[in-house]
Amino acid sequence: MPIPEDVTGDEIDKDVRQELQSLPKTLAEDVAKNLVMVARLIDEDPEGAYGYSKVALRLASRVAAVREAAGFAAYATQKYSEALAEFRAARRMTGTVELWPVMADCERGLGRPEKALDMAGAPEVHKLDKAGQVEMRLVAAGARRDMGQLDAAIVTLQSPELASNSVQPWTARLRYAYADALLAAGREREAREWFAKAVEADRDGSTDASDRLAELDGVEFVDALAEDASDEPGEPGEAAGSTDASPEDGDKH
């Protein structure tokens, strides 16, 4: 796959660069460039990121960072079985538990929420840092919801991290998940309160909490382009270039 000229491979994390030192110099450079492309595309073009991850994997499958990147690229494209296999391989190579929450979420993606809950109660969770433990709590709550246990999901999310007024990297997502669970359980007033709290903490727009809050408040967003098109004679109410594409389910995983 083509690599843009502005990608040198030096953009990768220094720890990953150190891992690649076990490879011949030219090979290490090629792998690094492909890993940069994975990181660059994974949010906006997951399929493209997946393609570059497969190239890196073909070049250096014995490097843990490559297996991890391949796992995240597969995860982003909802190839959960493949992602889980890559994460397991990376974990065997490194011996760390950092990937435990996302491995559990892969189990959810594979339709095995009970397995995800088993992992949430495993000793490995105690070895996670605070961010990892919060992530594990989010996965466990999601698994409860998968099983139709809304009240249990709400209780799972109730924690010192949720109650804290301190804003951490995970705060917005935790508050959002709690608000969403409350709303699913029919507790709309409380849900509105927590969506508002999520908005306060969401400094980088990582959630759509503001849209959810506006929806609860009855605010309607009008598409100006669609409105203009509806005024044209011949096809009232139909905007040019509209599609029937369904949005991805961004709340589950």
C-alpha positions in Angstrom: 0.0 0.0 0.0 1.3 3.5 -0.8 2.9 5.5 1.9 2.6 9.4 1.7 5.9 11.2 1.2 5.5 13.1 4.5 5.5 9.9 6.5 9.1 9.0 7.6 8.4 6.5 10.4 10.1 8.7 13.0 6.6 9.7 14.1 6.1 6.5 16.1 6.4 6.3 19.9 9.9 5.9 21.2 9.0 2.6 22.9 7.7 1.2 19.6 10.9 2.4 17.9 12.9 0.6 20.4 11.0 -2.6 19.7 11.7 -2.3 16.1 15.5 -2.1 16.7 15.5 -5.9 16.6 14.8 -5.7 12.9 17.1 -4.9 10.0 17.2 -1.1 9.5 15.4 -0.9 6.2 12.7 -3.4 7.4 12.3 -1.5 10.6 11.7 1.7 8.6 9.1 0.1 6.5 7.3 -1.3 9.4 7.4 2.0 11.3 5.8 3.8 8.3 3.0 1.3 8.1 2.4 1.7 11.8 2.3 5.5 11.4 -0.4 5.0 8.8 -2.4 2.8 11.1 -2.4 5.4 13.8 -3.2 8.2 11.3 -6.2 6.5 9.7 -7.7 4.3 12.4 -10.4 6.9 13.4 -11.3 8.4 10.1 -10.6 5.4 7.8 -10.6 2.1 9.8 -10.5 -0.1 6.7 -7.5 1.8 5.4 -5.8 1.4 8.8 -6.6 -2.3 8.7 -4.9 -2.6 5.3 -1.7 -1.0 6.6 -1.8 -3.1 9.7 -1.8 -6.3 7.6 1.3 -5.1 5.7 3.1 -4.4 9.0 2.0 -7.8 10.3 3.3 -9.5 7.2 6.7 -7.8 7.7 7.1 -8.2 11.4 4.6 -10.5 13.1 7.0 -11.2 16.0 7.0 -7.6 17.2 4.4 -7.1 20.0 3.7 -3.5 18.9 2.8 -4.7 15.5 0.4 -7.4 16.8 -1.2 -4.7 19.1 -1.6 -2.3 16.2 -3.1 -5.1 14.1 -5.5 -5.9 16.9 -6.7 -2.3 17.2 -7.2 -2.0 13.5 -9.2 -5.2 13.4 -11.2 -4.0 16.4 -12.0 -0.7 14.7 -13.4 -2.6 11.7 -15.4 -4.9 14.0 -13.4 -8.0 13.2 -13.5 -9.0 16.8 -12.3 -12.6 16.5 -9.2 -11.4 14.6 -8.7 -8.5 17.1 -8.9 -10.9 20.1 -6.3 -13.2 18.5 -3.9 -10.3 17.9 -4.4 -8.9 21.4 -3.7 -12.3 23.0 -0.5 -12.6 20.9 0.7 -9.2 22.0 -0.1 -10.0 25.6 1.9 -13.3 25.4 4.8 -11.4 24.1 4.8 -8.6 26.7 3.2 -10.2 29.7 1.3 -6.9 30.4 -2.4 -6.6 31.3 -3.1 -3.3 29.5 -5.1 -4.9 26.8 -7.4 -6.8 29.2 -10.4 -4.4 28.9 -10.4 -4.3 25.1 -10.0 -8.1 25.0 -13.1 -8.3 27.2 -14.9 -5.9 24.8 -14.0 -8.2 21.9 -15.8 -11.0 23.8 -18.8 -8.7 23.8 -18.5 -8.1 20.1 -18.5 -11.9 19.6 -21.8 -12.2 21.5 -20.2 -13.5 24.7 -21.1 -10.9 27.4 -20.8 -13.6 30.1 -17.2 -14.1 29.2 -16.6 -10.3 29.3 -18.1 -10.3 32.9 -15.8 -13.2 33.9 -12.8 -11.1 32.7 -14.1 -8.1 34.7 -13.9 -10.2 37.8 -10.4 -11.7 37.1 -7.3 -10.9 39.1 -5.8 -9.1 36.1 -8.1 -6.2 36.7 -6.4 -5.3 39.9 -3.1 -4.9 38.0 -4.6 -2.3 35.7 -4.0 1.4 36.2 -6.9 3.7 37.1 -7.7 4.4 33.4 -7.7 0.6 32.7 -10.0 -0.1 35.6 -12.5 2.5 34.5 -12.4 1.1 31.0 -13.0 -2.4 32.4 -16.0 -1.0 34.4 -17.4 0.5 31.1 -17.0 -2.9 29.4 -18.7 -4.7 32.3 -21.6 -2.3 32.2 -21.9 -2.8 28.5 -22.0 -6.6 29.0 -24.8 -6.2 31.6 -26.8 -4.2 29.0 -26.1 -6.8 26.4 -27.8 -9.3 28.7 -30.8 -7.0 29.4 -29.6 -6.2 32.9 -30.2 -2.4 32.9 -30.3 -1.9 36.7 -27.1 -4.0 37.1 -25.4 -1.9 34.4 -26.3 1.3 36.3 -25.0 -0.1 39.5 -21.8 -1.2 37.8 -21.0 2.3 36.7 -21.6 3.9 40.1 -18.1 4.4 41.4 -15.8 6.9 43.1 -14.6 7.9 39.6 -18.2 8.7 38.6 -18.9 10.7 41.7 -15.7 12.7 41.6 -15.8 16.3 40.4 -12.3 16.0 39.1 -12.1 15.8 35.3 -9.9 13.0 34.0 -9.4 11.6 30.5 -12.1 9.0 31.1 -14.7 11.2 32.9 -16.8 12.2 29.9 -17.2 8.7 28.6 -18.0 7.4 32.1 -20.7 10.0 32.7 -22.0 9.5 29.2 -22.3 5.7 29.7 -24.1 6.3 33.0 -26.5 8.8 31.4 -27.2 6.4 28.5 -27.9 3.5 30.9 -30.3 5.7 33.0 -32.1 6.7 29.8 -32.5 3.1 28.7 -34.0 2.3 32.1 -36.5 5.1 31.7 -35.0 7.5 34.2 -35.0 10.5 31.9 -34.6 13.3 34.5 -31.5 11.7 35.9 -30.2 10.9 32.4 -30.5 14.6 31.4 -28.5 15.6 34.5 -25.7 13.2 33.7 -25.6 14.0 30.0 -25.1 17.6 31.1 -22.3 16.5 33.3 -20.7 14.6 30.4 -20.9 17.8 28.3 -19.0 19.7 31.0 -16.2 17.1 31.0 -16.1 16.5 27.2 -13.4 19.0 26.3 -12.3 17.3 23.1 -15.7 16.2 21.8 -15.1 12.5 22.3 -18.8 11.9 22.8 -22.1 13.2 21.3 -23.3 14.2 24.8 -24.3 17.7 23.7 -26.5 16.3 20.9 -28.1 13.8 23.3 -28.8 16.6 25.8 -30.3 18.8 23.1 -32.5 15.9 22.0 -33.8 15.4 25.6 -34.5 19.1 25.8 -36.5 18.9 22.5 -34.1 20.9 20.4 -34.4 20.1 16.7 -31.5 20.6 14.3 -32.6 21.7 10.9 -30.4 20.8 7.9 -30.2 24.1 5.9 -29.2 22.3 2.7 -32.2 19.9 2.9 -34.5 22.9 3.6 -33.2 24.8 0.6 -33.7 21.7 -1.6 -37.3 21.3 -0.3 -38.1 24.8 -1.7 -37.1 23.8 -5.2 -40.0 22.9 -7.5 -40.5 19.3 -8.6 -39.2 17.4 -5.6 -40.4 18.9 -2.3 -38.6 17.8 0.8 -35.9 15.7 -0.9 -32.3 16.8 -0.6 -29.9 16.1 -3.5 -27.4 13.4 -2.8 -29.2 11.9 0.2 -28.4 8.2 1.0 -30.0 5.5 3.1 -26.7 4.6 4.8 -27.2 3.5 8.4 -24.8 5.0 11.0 -22.5 2.7 12.8 -23.4 1.6 16.3 -20.8 3.8 18.1 -22.1 3.2 21.7 -21.6 -0.5 22.1 -17.9 -1.0 21.7 
